[in-house]
């Protein structure tokens, strides 16, 4: 039996300003996870950042950049919706 291994990304993968600022650093970390045989990563999606400019004004751009980077590495992704 095989159990998939997922690693939680840092809580600041997307900044408090809803920016994806650590792409180069995260790319290197993801490469090391792939080399270690990890199946995927998990990331908190902070709703307060996505809807930070007001009700129903959604800005997914930082998370889209993050998800694209994870996709490029071949890792799987689990998004944890965080509403607090």
JOCOR-V830170 format. One record per helix or strand. SS is the DSSP state (a for helix, b for strand). FROM is the first residue (numbers start at 1). TO is the last residue. Records with the same first field share a line. If there is no record, write none. Layout:
SS->FROM-TO / FROM-TO
//
This chain:
b->6-8 / 40-46 / 76-82
a->23-35 / 47-50 / 61-73
//
